[in-house]
Amino acid sequence: MIIERVGEVAYKLEVPYELAKVHNVFHVSMIRHYVADPSHVIPPQPLETNPDLTYDEEPVTILDWKEKVLRNKTVSLVKVLWRNHSAEDATWETEDWLRDLYPRLFYNY
C-alpha cells in the first residue's frame, strides 16, 4: 500500500514485517499494478486453541532491546514478536522475565 509520495517520481510503501529490512521508498518505474492470482493465496496457519477457546502465546523472536532508567535501578527491556501476531502487536517485556520463561530466545545473544 502506498503511504506517501516522496518527491516527483518516488513513493513510500507499507511493506510487510518480513521485508522490514528493505528500503521502503521506490521509484515510480519499479511499482507495478498487482494482478490478482488465486495461486498467490497463502493458507492460514492453524491456531491451536484450548478447550476454553483461549490460546497460549508463544514468542517468536526479539525485535529490539532498550534500557529503562527508573529512580534507583535500570531495567532491561526487549521487544518481542509473538506467534499469530504482526510486528505492530509486538510488546516490550522485561528481559529477566522473558529469559526465565523462554531461554531459547537468548541463545544467539
PDB file as gemmi writes it, atoms N, CA and C in Angstrom:
CRYST1    1.000    1.000    1.000  90.00  90.00  90.00 P 1                      
ATOM      1  N   MET A   1       0.828  -1.161   0.000  1.00  0.00           N  
ATOM      2  CA  MET A   1       0.000   0.000   0.000  1.00  0.00           C  
ATOM      3  C   MET A   1       0.889   1.247   0.000  1.00  0.00           C  
ATOM      4  N   ILE A   2       0.524   2.261  -0.750  1.00  0.00           N  
ATOM      5  CA  ILE A   2       1.290   3.496  -0.820  1.00  0.00           C  
ATOM      6  C   ILE A   2       0.968   4.346   0.402  1.00  0.00           C  
ATOM      7  N   ILE A   3       2.018   4.757   1.120  1.00  0.00           N  
ATOM      8  CA  ILE A   3       1.849   5.587   2.310  1.00  0.00           C  
ATOM      9  C   ILE A   3       1.873   7.063   1.937  1.00  0.00           C  
ATOM     10  N   GLU A   4       2.892   7.457   1.138  1.00  0.00           N  
ATOM     11  CA  GLU A   4       3.001   8.866   0.762  1.00  0.00           C  
ATOM     12  C   GLU A   4       3.855   9.010  -0.489  1.00  0.00           C  
ATOM     13  N   ARG A   5       3.712  10.130  -1.122  1.00  0.00           N  
ATOM     14  CA  ARG A   5       4.532  10.458  -2.293  1.00  0.00           C  
ATOM     15  C   ARG A   5       5.784  11.169  -1.796  1.00  0.00           C  
ATOM     16  N   VAL A   6       6.936  10.749  -2.312  1.00  0.00           N  
ATOM     17  CA  VAL A   6       8.205  11.338  -1.916  1.00  0.00           C  
ATOM     18  C   VAL A   6       8.831  11.950  -3.162  1.00  0.00           C  
ATOM     19  N   GLY A   7       8.775  13.256  -3.293  1.00  0.00           N  
ATOM     20  CA  GLY A   7       9.310  13.903  -4.482  1.00  0.00           C  
ATOM     21  C   GLY A   7       8.407  13.691  -5.679  1.00  0.00           C  
ATOM     22  N   GLU A   8       8.997  13.908  -6.874  1.00  0.00           N  
ATOM     23  CA  GLU A   8       8.226  13.826  -8.116  1.00  0.00           C  
ATOM     24  C   GLU A   8       8.003  12.394  -8.605  1.00  0.00           C  
ATOM     25  N   VAL A   9       8.991  11.519  -8.375  1.00  0.00           N  
ATOM     26  CA  VAL A   9       8.932  10.189  -9.003  1.00  0.00           C  
ATOM     27  C   VAL A   9       9.157   9.029  -8.025  1.00  0.00           C  
ATOM     28  N   ALA A  10       8.899   9.243  -6.732  1.00  0.00           N  
ATOM     29  CA  ALA A  10       9.117   8.174  -5.752  1.00  0.00           C  
ATOM     30  C   ALA A  10       7.938   8.095  -4.784  1.00  0.00           C  
ATOM     31  N   TYR A  11       7.701   6.872  -4.301  1.00  0.00           N  
ATOM     32  CA  TYR A  11       6.616   6.633  -3.347  1.00  0.00           C  
ATOM     33  C   TYR A  11       7.133   5.803  -2.189  1.00  0.00           C  
ATOM     34  N   LYS A  12       6.622   6.115  -1.012  1.00  0.00           N  
ATOM     35  CA  LYS A  12       6.930   5.332   0.176  1.00  0.00           C  
ATOM     36  C   LYS A  12       5.819   4.299   0.328  1.00  0.00           C  
ATOM     37  N   LEU A  13       6.196   3.010   0.457  1.00  0.00           N  
ATOM     38  CA  LEU A  13       5.224   1.927   0.540  1.00  0.00           C  
ATOM     39  C   LEU A  13       5.216   1.303   1.916  1.00  0.00           C  
ATOM     40  N   GLU A  14       4.063   0.793   2.299  1.00  0.00           N  
ATOM     41  CA  GLU A  14       3.958  -0.004   3.512  1.00  0.00           C  
ATOM     42  C   GLU A  14       4.365  -1.421   3.132  1.00  0.00           C  
ATOM     43  N   VAL A  15       5.386  -1.957   3.785  1.00  0.00           N  
ATOM     44  CA  VAL A  15       5.870  -3.302   3.457  1.00  0.00           C  
ATOM     45  C   VAL A  15       5.595  -4.226   4.633  1.00  0.00           C  
ATOM     46  N   PRO A  16       5.400  -5.516   4.392  1.00  0.00           N  
ATOM     47  CA  PRO A  16       5.168  -6.461   5.482  1.00  0.00           C  
ATOM     48  C   PRO A  16       6.411  -6.608   6.360  1.00  0.00           C  
ATOM     49  N   TYR A  17       6.202  -7.118   7.571  1.00  0.00           N  
ATOM     50  CA  TYR A  17       7.295  -7.272   8.533  1.00  0.00           C  
ATOM     51  C   TYR A  17       8.461  -8.081   7.953  1.00  0.00           C  
ATOM     52  N   GLU A  18       8.175  -9.085   7.155  1.00  0.00           N  
ATOM     53  CA  GLU A  18       9.223  -9.936   6.595  1.00  0.00           C  
ATOM     54  C   GLU A  18      10.184  -9.132   5.716  1.00  0.00           C  
ATOM     55  N   LEU A  19       9.735  -7.991   5.203  1.00  0.00           N  
ATOM     56  CA  LEU A  19      10.562  -7.134   4.350  1.00  0.00           C  
ATOM     57  C   LEU A  19      10.997  -5.861   5.073  1.00  0.00           C  
ATOM     58  N   ALA A  20      10.987  -5.890   6.391  1.00  0.00           N  
ATOM     59  CA  ALA A  20      11.276  -4.691   7.183  1.00  0.00           C  
ATOM     60  C   ALA A  20      12.679  -4.136   6.911  1.00  0.00           C  
ATOM     61  N   LYS A  21      13.613  -4.970   6.503  1.00  0.00           N  
ATOM     62  CA  LYS A  21      14.979  -4.502   6.246  1.00  0.00           C  
ATOM     63  C   LYS A  21      15.162  -3.955   4.829  1.00  0.00           C  
ATOM     64  N   VAL A  22      14.121  -4.016   4.027  1.00  0.00           N  
ATOM     65  CA  VAL A  22      14.166  -3.494   2.663  1.00  0.00           C  
ATOM     66  C   VAL A  22      13.770  -2.027   2.700  1.00  0.00           C  
ATOM     67  N   HIS A  23      14.506  -1.188   1.973  1.00  0.00           N  
ATOM     68  CA  HIS A  23      14.173   0.229   1.899  1.00  0.00           C  
ATOM     69  C   HIS A  23      12.773   0.370   1.309  1.00  0.00           C  
ATOM     70  N   ASN A  24      11.910   1.164   1.939  1.00  0.00           N  
ATOM     71  CA  ASN A  24      10.511   1.193   1.530  1.00  0.00           C  
ATOM     72  C   ASN A  24      10.144   2.380   0.641  1.00  0.00           C  
ATOM     73  N   VAL A  25      11.138   3.060   0.041  1.00  0.00           N  
ATOM     74  CA  VAL A  25      10.859   4.127  -0.922  1.00  0.00           C  
ATOM     75  C   VAL A  25      11.284   3.624  -2.301  1.00  0.00           C  
ATOM     76  N   PHE A  26      10.362   3.678  -3.271  1.00  0.00           N  
ATOM     77  CA  PHE A  26      10.617   3.131  -4.595  1.00  0.00           C  
ATOM     78  C   PHE A  26      10.374   4.170  -5.675  1.00  0.00           C  
ATOM     79  N   HIS A  27      11.180   4.094  -6.720  1.00  0.00           N  
ATOM     80  CA  HIS A  27      10.971   4.937  -7.903  1.00  0.00           C  
ATOM     81  C   HIS A  27       9.709   4.450  -8.586  1.00  0.00           C  
ATOM     82  N   VAL A  28       8.964   5.364  -9.167  1.00  0.00           N  
ATOM     83  CA  VAL A  28       7.683   5.034  -9.771  1.00  0.00           C  
ATOM     84  C   VAL A  28       7.811   3.952 -10.852  1.00  0.00           C  
ATOM     85  N   SER A  29       8.943   3.868 -11.522  1.00  0.00           N  
ATOM     86  CA  SER A  29       9.123   2.843 -12.565  1.00  0.00           C  
ATOM     87  C   SER A  29       9.215   1.438 -11.984  1.00  0.00           C  
ATOM     88  N   MET A  30       9.470   1.312 -10.685  1.00  0.00           N  
ATOM     89  CA  MET A  30       9.598  -0.007 -10.046  1.00  0.00           C  
ATOM     90  C   MET A  30       8.257  -0.533  -9.526  1.00  0.00           C  
ATOM     91  N   ILE A  31       7.245   0.321  -9.466  1.00  0.00           N  
ATOM     92  CA  ILE A  31       5.951  -0.065  -8.913  1.00  0.00           C  
ATOM     93  C   ILE A  31       5.051  -0.572 -10.035  1.00  0.00           C  
ATOM     94  N   ARG A  32       4.493  -1.755  -9.846  1.00  0.00           N  
ATOM     95  CA  ARG A  32       3.602  -2.351 -10.843  1.00  0.00           C  
ATOM     96  C   ARG A  32       2.230  -2.591 -10.221  1.00  0.00           C  
ATOM     97  N   HIS A  33       1.217  -2.533 -11.042  1.00  0.00           N  
ATOM     98  CA  HIS A  33      -0.134  -2.847 -10.603  1.00  0.00           C  
ATOM     99  C   HIS A  33      -0.210  -4.341 -10.324  1.00  0.00           C  
ATOM    100  N   TYR A  34      -0.787  -4.722  -9.205  1.00  0.00           N  
ATOM    101  CA  TYR A  34      -0.920  -6.121  -8.851  1.00  0.00           C  
ATOM    102  C   TYR A  34      -2.130  -6.729  -9.548  1.00  0.00           C  
ATOM    103  N   VAL A  35      -1.908  -7.851 -10.206  1.00  0.00           N  
ATOM    104  CA  VAL A  35      -2.990  -8.599 -10.843  1.00  0.00           C  
ATOM    105  C   VAL A  35      -3.266  -9.816  -9.965  1.00  0.00           C  
ATOM    106  N   ALA A  36      -4.485  -9.895  -9.464  1.00  0.00           N  
ATOM    107  CA  ALA A  36      -4.843 -10.978  -8.545  1.00  0.00           C  
ATOM    108  C   ALA A  36      -4.678 -12.342  -9.208  1.00  0.00           C  
ATOM    109  N   ASP A  37      -4.151 -13.283  -8.460  1.00  0.00           N  
ATOM    110  CA  ASP A  37      -3.931 -14.642  -8.938  1.00  0.00           C  
ATOM    111  C   ASP A  37      -4.263 -15.584  -7.788  1.00  0.00           C  
ATOM    112  N   PRO A  38      -5.188 -16.525  -7.974  1.00  0.00           N  
ATOM    113  CA  PRO A  38      -5.563 -17.436  -6.884  1.00  0.00           C  
ATOM    114  C   PRO A  38      -4.392 -18.245  -6.324  1.00  0.00           C  
ATOM    115  N   SER A  39      -3.353 -18.456  -7.112  1.00  0.00           N  
ATOM    116  CA  SER A  39      -2.212 -19.233  -6.607  1.00  0.00           C  
ATOM    117  C   SER A  39      -1.357 -18.430  -5.628  1.00  0.00           C  
ATOM    118  N   HIS A  40      -1.601 -17.124  -5.495  1.00  0.00           N  
ATOM    119  CA  HIS A  40      -0.840 -16.288  -4.568  1.00  0.00           C  
ATOM    120  C   HIS A  40      -1.396 -16.321  -3.150  1.00  0.00           C  
ATOM    121  N   VAL A  41      -2.495 -17.009  -2.936  1.00  0.00           N  
ATOM    122  CA  VAL A  41      -3.115 -17.059  -1.619  1.00  0.00           C  
ATOM    123  C   VAL A  41      -2.287 -17.963  -0.705  1.00  0.00           C  
ATOM    124  N   ILE A  42      -1.953 -17.440   0.452  1.00  0.00           N  
ATOM    125  CA  ILE A  42      -1.197 -18.208   1.448  1.00  0.00           C  
ATOM    126  C   ILE A  42      -2.198 -18.806   2.419  1.00  0.00           C  
ATOM    127  N   PRO A  43      -2.170 -20.114   2.609  1.00  0.00           N  
ATOM    128  CA  PRO A  43      -3.144 -20.726   3.527  1.00  0.00           C  
ATOM    129  C   PRO A  43      -2.884 -20.254   4.956  1.00  0.00           C  
ATOM    130  N   PRO A  44      -3.930 -20.013   5.723  1.00  0.00           N  
ATOM    131  CA  PRO A  44      -3.748 -19.570   7.113  1.00  0.00           C  
ATOM    132  C   PRO A  44      -3.128 -20.671   7.957  1.00  0.00           C  
ATOM    133  N   GLN A  45      -2.338 -20.255   8.932  1.00  0.00           N  
ATOM    134  CA  GLN A  45      -1.742 -21.207   9.857  1.00  0.00           C  
ATOM    135  C   GLN A  45      -2.807 -21.612  10.873  1.00  0.00           C  
ATOM    136  N   PRO A  46      -2.891 -22.896  11.186  1.00  0.00           N  
ATOM    137  CA  PRO A  46      -3.907 -23.312  12.161  1.00  0.00           C  
ATOM    138  C   PRO A  46      -3.586 -22.746  13.543  1.00  0.00           C  
ATOM    139  N   LEU A  47      -4.597 -22.332  14.236  1.00  0.00           N  
ATOM    140  CA  LEU A  47      -4.445 -21.798  15.577  1.00  0.00           C  
ATOM    141  C   LEU A  47      -4.907 -22.855  16.560  1.00  0.00           C  
ATOM    142  N   GLU A  48      -3.988 -23.310  17.393  1.00  0.00           N  
ATOM    143  CA  GLU A  48      -4.325 -24.340  18.372  1.00  0.00           C  
ATOM    144  C   GLU A  48      -4.979 -23.680  19.577  1.00  0.00           C  
ATOM    145  N   THR A  49      -6.214 -24.038  19.838  1.00  0.00           N  
ATOM    146  CA  THR A  49      -6.931 -23.445  20.959  1.00  0.00           C  
ATOM    147  C   THR A  49      -7.119 -24.458  22.079  1.00  0.00           C  
ATOM    148  N   ASN A  50      -7.234 -23.921  23.274  1.00  0.00           N  
ATOM    149  CA  ASN A  50      -7.506 -24.737  24.456  1.00  0.00           C  
ATOM    150  C   ASN A  50      -9.004 -25.015  24.512  1.00  0.00           C  
ATOM    151  N   PRO A  51      -9.432 -25.954  25.349  1.00  0.00           N  
ATOM    152  CA  PRO A  51     -10.873 -26.259  25.445  1.00  0.00           C  
ATOM    153  C   PRO A  51     -11.739 -25.042  25.784  1.00  0.00           C  
ATOM    154  N   ASP A  52     -11.173 -24.063  26.495  1.00  0.00           N  
ATOM    155  CA  ASP A  52     -11.960 -22.877  26.846  1.00  0.00           C  
ATOM    156  C   ASP A  52     -11.833 -21.778  25.784  1.00  0.00           C  
ATOM    157  N   LEU A  53     -11.341 -22.151  24.581  1.00  0.00           N  
ATOM    158  CA  LEU A  53     -11.204 -21.275  23.423  1.00  0.00           C  
ATOM    159  C   LEU A  53     -10.163 -20.166  23.597  1.00  0.00           C  
ATOM    160  N   THR A  54      -9.232 -20.343  24.509  1.00  0.00           N  
ATOM    161  CA  THR A  54      -8.090 -19.445  24.612  1.00  0.00           C  
ATOM    162  C   THR A  54      -6.915 -20.111  23.914  1.00  0.00           C  
ATOM    163  N   TYR A  55      -5.847 -19.377  23.711  1.00  0.00           N  
ATOM    164  CA  TYR A  55      -4.650 -19.990  23.138  1.00  0.00           C  
ATOM    165  C   TYR A  55      -3.419 -19.476  23.874  1.00  0.00           C  
ATOM    166  N   ASP A  56      -2.361 -20.264  23.823  1.00  0.00           N  
ATOM    167  CA  ASP A  56      -1.133 -19.926  24.523  1.00  0.00           C  
ATOM    168  C   ASP A  56      -0.268 -19.039  23.638  1.00  0.00           C  
ATOM    169  N   GLU A  57       0.175 -17.935  24.214  1.00  0.00           N  
ATOM    170  CA  GLU A  57       1.086 -17.042  23.492  1.00  0.00           C  
ATOM    171  C   GLU A  57       2.470 -17.664  23.478  1.00  0.00           C  
ATOM    172  N   GLU A  58       3.147 -17.553  22.347  1.00  0.00           N  
ATOM    173  CA  GLU A  58       4.494 -18.097  22.203  1.00  0.00           C  
ATOM    174  C   GLU A  58       5.352 -17.051  21.508  1.00  0.00           C  
ATOM    175  N   PRO A  59       6.467 -16.645  22.129  1.00  0.00           N  
ATOM    176  CA  PRO A  59       7.319 -15.661  21.476  1.00  0.00           C  
ATOM    177  C   PRO A  59       8.072 -16.274  20.300  1.00  0.00           C  
ATOM    178  N   VAL A  60       8.246 -15.487  19.242  1.00  0.00           N  
ATOM    179  CA  VAL A  60       8.946 -15.957  18.053  1.00  0.00           C  
ATOM    180  C   VAL A  60      10.391 -15.467  18.054  1.00  0.00           C  
ATOM    181  N   THR A  61      10.567 -14.168  18.274  1.00  0.00           N  
ATOM    182  CA  THR A  61      11.909 -13.594  18.238  1.00  0.00           C  
ATOM    183  C   THR A  61      11.934 -12.270  18.993  1.00  0.00           C  
ATOM    184  N   ILE A  62      13.137 -11.799  19.234  1.00  0.00           N  
ATOM    185  CA  ILE A  62      13.333 -10.500  19.868  1.00  0.00           C  
ATOM    186  C   ILE A  62      13.620  -9.491  18.761  1.00  0.00           C  
ATOM    187  N   LEU A  63      12.852  -8.408  18.736  1.00  0.00           N  
ATOM    188  CA  LEU A  63      12.996  -7.399  17.690  1.00  0.00           C  
ATOM    189  C   LEU A  63      13.922  -6.261  18.091  1.00  0.00           C  
ATOM    190  N   ASP A  64      13.954  -5.913  19.383  1.00  0.00           N  
ATOM    191  CA  ASP A  64      14.722  -4.744  19.810  1.00  0.00           C  
ATOM    192  C   ASP A  64      15.041  -4.855  21.293  1.00  0.00           C  
ATOM    193  N   TRP A  65      16.030  -4.066  21.742  1.00  0.00           N  
ATOM    194  CA  TRP A  65      16.448  -4.024  23.136  1.00  0.00           C  
ATOM    195  C   TRP A  65      16.491  -2.570  23.575  1.00  0.00           C  
ATOM    196  N   LYS A  66      16.212  -2.316  24.854  1.00  0.00           N  
ATOM    197  CA  LYS A  66      16.425  -0.978  25.406  1.00  0.00           C  
ATOM    198  C   LYS A  66      16.483  -1.091  26.921  1.00  0.00           C  
ATOM    199  N   GLU A  67      17.025  -0.038  27.539  1.00  0.00           N  
ATOM    200  CA  GLU A  67      17.083   0.006  28.992  1.00  0.00           C  
ATOM    201  C   GLU A  67      16.250   1.173  29.475  1.00  0.00           C  
ATOM    202  N   LYS A  68      15.461   0.931  30.508  1.00  0.00           N  
ATOM    203  CA  LYS A  68      14.634   1.977  31.102  1.00  0.00           C  
ATOM    204  C   LYS A  68      15.223   2.308  32.463  1.00  0.00           C  
ATOM    205  N   VAL A  69      15.548   3.583  32.642  1.00  0.00           N  
ATOM    206  CA  VAL A  69      16.149   4.028  33.895  1.00  0.00           C  
ATOM    207  C   VAL A  69      15.042   4.491  34.817  1.00  0.00           C  
ATOM    208  N   LEU A  70      14.957   3.819  35.972  1.00  0.00           N  
ATOM    209  CA  LEU A  70      13.995   4.202  36.992  1.00  0.00           C  
ATOM    210  C   LEU A  70      14.727   5.010  38.065  1.00  0.00           C  
ATOM    211  N   ARG A  71      14.093   5.301  39.166  1.00  0.00           N  
ATOM    212  CA  ARG A  71      14.726   6.128  40.201  1.00  0.00           C  
ATOM    213  C   ARG A  71      16.040   5.551  40.701  1.00  0.00           C  
ATOM    214  N   ASN A  72      16.018   4.276  41.064  1.00  0.00           N  
ATOM    215  CA  ASN A  72      17.222   3.703  41.659  1.00  0.00           C  
ATOM    216  C   ASN A  72      17.723   2.443  40.974  1.00  0.00           C  
ATOM    217  N   LYS A  73      17.198   2.140  39.802  1.00  0.00           N  
ATOM    218  CA  LYS A  73      17.698   0.972  39.077  1.00  0.00           C  
ATOM    219  C   LYS A  73      17.420   1.104  37.587  1.00  0.00           C  
ATOM    220  N   THR A  74      18.065   0.246  36.812  1.00  0.00           N  
ATOM    221  CA  THR A  74      17.880   0.201  35.373  1.00  0.00           C  
ATOM    222  C   THR A  74      17.280  -1.149  35.015  1.00  0.00           C  
ATOM    223  N   VAL A  75      16.231  -1.128  34.202  1.00  0.00           N  
ATOM    224  CA  VAL A  75      15.552  -2.360  33.793  1.00  0.00           C  
ATOM    225  C   VAL A  75      15.808  -2.581  32.307  1.00  0.00           C  
ATOM    226  N   SER A  76      16.271  -3.780  31.963  1.00  0.00           N  
ATOM    227  CA  SER A  76      16.474  -4.138  30.559  1.00  0.00           C  
ATOM    228  C   SER A  76      15.167  -4.655  29.977  1.00  0.00           C  
ATOM    229  N   LEU A  77      14.792  -4.089  28.823  1.00  0.00           N  
ATOM    230  CA  LEU A  77      13.559  -4.480  28.150  1.00  0.00           C  
ATOM    231  C   LEU A  77      13.867  -5.029  26.765  1.00  0.00           C  
ATOM    232  N   VAL A  78      13.042  -5.950  26.317  1.00  0.00           N  
ATOM    233  CA  VAL A  78      13.157  -6.500  24.969  1.00  0.00           C  
ATOM    234  C   VAL A  78      11.799  -6.405  24.282  1.00  0.00           C  
ATOM    235  N   LYS A  79      11.817  -6.087  22.990  1.00  0.00           N  
ATOM    236  CA  LYS A  79      10.581  -6.031  22.213  1.00  0.00           C  
ATOM    237  C   LYS A  79      10.388  -7.396  21.577  1.00  0.00           C  
ATOM    238  N   VAL A  80       9.263  -8.029  21.867  1.00  0.00           N  
ATOM    239  CA  VAL A  80       9.024  -9.422  21.488  1.00  0.00           C  
ATOM    240  C   VAL A  80       7.948  -9.530  20.420  1.00  0.00           C  
ATOM    241  N   LEU A  81       8.255 -10.283  19.375  1.00  0.00           N  
ATOM    242  CA  LEU A  81       7.268 -10.633  18.356  1.00  0.00           C  
ATOM    243  C   LEU A  81       6.626 -11.945  18.776  1.00  0.00           C  
ATOM    244  N   TRP A  82       5.302 -11.938  18.887  1.00  0.00           N  
ATOM    245  CA  TRP A  82       4.561 -13.120  19.332  1.00  0.00           C  
ATOM    246  C   TRP A  82       3.961 -13.872  18.147  1.00  0.00           C  
ATOM    247  N   ARG A  83       3.891 -15.174  18.284  1.00  0.00           N  
ATOM    248  CA  ARG A  83       3.283 -16.022  17.257  1.00  0.00           C  
ATOM    249  C   ARG A  83       1.827 -15.615  17.076  1.00  0.00           C  
ATOM    250  N   ASN A  84       1.346 -15.655  15.853  1.00  0.00           N  
ATOM    251  CA  ASN A  84      -0.022 -15.292  15.481  1.00  0.00           C  
ATOM    252  C   ASN A  84      -0.304 -13.796  15.636  1.00  0.00           C  
ATOM    253  N   HIS A  85       0.750 -12.970  15.707  1.00  0.00           N  
ATOM    254  CA  HIS A  85       0.590 -11.522  15.798  1.00  0.00           C  
ATOM    255  C   HIS A  85       1.538 -10.855  14.809  1.00  0.00           C  
ATOM    256  N   SER A  86       1.197  -9.659  14.395  1.00  0.00           N  
ATOM    257  CA  SER A  86       2.062  -8.910  13.479  1.00  0.00           C  
ATOM    258  C   SER A  86       3.089  -8.114  14.285  1.00  0.00           C  
ATOM    259  N   ALA A  87       4.050  -7.531  13.579  1.00  0.00           N  
ATOM    260  CA  ALA A  87       5.099  -6.741  14.230  1.00  0.00           C  
ATOM    261  C   ALA A  87       4.514  -5.540  14.959  1.00  0.00           C  
ATOM    262  N   GLU A  88       3.399  -5.009  14.474  1.00  0.00           N  
ATOM    263  CA  GLU A  88       2.769  -3.875  15.143  1.00  0.00           C  
ATOM    264  C   GLU A  88       2.247  -4.256  16.525  1.00  0.00           C  
ATOM    265  N   ASP A  89       1.995  -5.539  16.748  1.00  0.00           N  
ATOM    266  CA  ASP A  89       1.485  -6.015  18.034  1.00  0.00           C  
ATOM    267  C   ASP A  89       2.594  -6.472  18.973  1.00  0.00           C  
ATOM    268  N   ALA A  90       3.851  -6.291  18.580  1.00  0.00           N  
ATOM    269  CA  ALA A  90       4.969  -6.683  19.436  1.00  0.00           C  
ATOM    270  C   ALA A  90       4.912  -5.888  20.733  1.00  0.00           C  
ATOM    271  N   THR A  91       5.345  -6.526  21.818  1.00  0.00           N  
ATOM    272  CA  THR A  91       5.260  -5.894  23.133  1.00  0.00           C  
ATOM    273  C   THR A  91       6.636  -5.801  23.785  1.00  0.00           C  
ATOM    274  N   TRP A  92       6.785  -4.812  24.658  1.00  0.00           N  
ATOM    275  CA  TRP A  92       8.008  -4.675  25.448  1.00  0.00           C  
ATOM    276  C   TRP A  92       7.831  -5.473  26.726  1.00  0.00           C  
ATOM    277  N   GLU A  93       8.792  -6.362  26.993  1.00  0.00           N  
ATOM    278  CA  GLU A  93       8.770  -7.194  28.194  1.00  0.00           C  
ATOM    279  C   GLU A  93      10.117  -7.067  28.898  1.00  0.00           C  
ATOM    280  N   THR A  94      10.134  -7.355  30.200  1.00  0.00           N  
ATOM    281  CA  THR A  94      11.414  -7.312  30.914  1.00  0.00           C  
ATOM    282  C   THR A  94      12.275  -8.485  30.465  1.00  0.00           C  
ATOM    283  N   GLU A  95      13.550  -8.206  30.288  1.00  0.00           N  
ATOM    284  CA  GLU A  95      14.468  -9.245  29.818  1.00  0.00           C  
ATOM    285  C   GLU A  95      14.545 -10.399  30.805  1.00  0.00           C  
ATOM    286  N   ASP A  96      14.584 -10.106  32.096  1.00  0.00           N  
ATOM    287  CA  ASP A  96      14.688 -11.170  33.111  1.00  0.00           C  
ATOM    288  C   ASP A  96      13.497 -12.121  33.049  1.00  0.00           C  
ATOM    289  N   TRP A  97      12.296 -11.557  32.944  1.00  0.00           N  
ATOM    290  CA  TRP A  97      11.097 -12.390  32.887  1.00  0.00           C  
ATOM    291  C   TRP A  97      11.120 -13.281  31.652  1.00  0.00           C  
ATOM    292  N   LEU A  98      11.467 -12.688  30.521  1.00  0.00           N  
ATOM    293  CA  LEU A  98      11.471 -13.447  29.272  1.00  0.00           C  
ATOM    294  C   LEU A  98      12.578 -14.497  29.264  1.00  0.00           C  
ATOM    295  N   ARG A  99      13.734 -14.149  29.812  1.00  0.00           N  
ATOM    296  CA  ARG A  99      14.857 -15.095  29.871  1.00  0.00           C  
ATOM    297  C   ARG A  99      14.510 -16.292  30.752  1.00  0.00           C  
ATOM    298  N   ASP A 100      13.773 -16.060  31.835  1.00  0.00           N  
ATOM    299  CA  ASP A 100      13.373 -17.163  32.719  1.00  0.00           C  
ATOM    300  C   ASP A 100      12.399 -18.114  32.037  1.00  0.00           C  
ATOM    301  N   LEU A 101      11.419 -17.551  31.316  1.00  0.00           N  
ATOM    302  CA  LEU A 101      10.391 -18.386  30.689  1.00  0.00           C  
ATOM    303  C   LEU A 101      10.801 -18.974  29.342  1.00  0.00           C  
ATOM    304  N   TYR A 102      11.592 -18.214  28.559  1.00  0.00           N  
ATOM    305  CA  TYR A 102      11.946 -18.633  27.194  1.00  0.00           C  
ATOM    306  C   TYR A 102      13.449 -18.446  26.947  1.00  0.00           C  
ATOM    307  N   PRO A 103      14.295 -19.222  27.600  1.00  0.00           N  
ATOM    308  CA  PRO A 103      15.749 -19.029  27.430  1.00  0.00           C  
ATOM    309  C   PRO A 103      16.232 -19.266  25.996  1.00  0.00           C  
ATOM    310  N   ARG A 104      15.496 -20.034  25.204  1.00  0.00           N  
ATOM    311  CA  ARG A 104      15.907 -20.307  23.822  1.00  0.00           C  
ATOM    312  C   ARG A 104      16.002 -19.041  22.978  1.00  0.00           C  
ATOM    313  N   LEU A 105      15.241 -18.013  23.331  1.00  0.00           N  
ATOM    314  CA  LEU A 105      15.289 -16.751  22.577  1.00  0.00           C  
ATOM    315  C   LEU A 105      16.642 -16.051  22.705  1.00  0.00           C  
ATOM    316  N   PHE A 106      17.406 -16.397  23.737  1.00  0.00           N  
ATOM    317  CA  PHE A 106      18.650 -15.688  24.020  1.00  0.00           C  
ATOM    318  C   PHE A 106      19.894 -16.488  23.655  1.00  0.00           C  
ATOM    319  N   TYR A 107      19.738 -17.634  23.026  1.00  0.00           N  
ATOM    320  CA  TYR A 107      20.894 -18.462  22.667  1.00  0.00           C  
ATOM    321  C   TYR A 107      21.836 -17.747  21.710  1.00  0.00           C  
ATOM    322  N   ASN A 108      21.330 -16.911  20.813  1.00  0.00           N  
ATOM    323  CA  ASN A 108      22.170 -16.232  19.832  1.00  0.00           C  
ATOM    324  C   ASN A 108      22.717 -14.912  20.343  1.00  0.00           C  
ATOM    325  N   TYR A 109      22.334 -14.502  21.569  1.00  0.00           N  
ATOM    326  CA  TYR A 109      22.768 -13.195  22.071  1.00  0.00           C  
ATOM    327  C   TYR A 109      23.778 -13.326  23.180  1.00  0.00           C  
TER     328      TYR A 109                                                      
END                                                                             
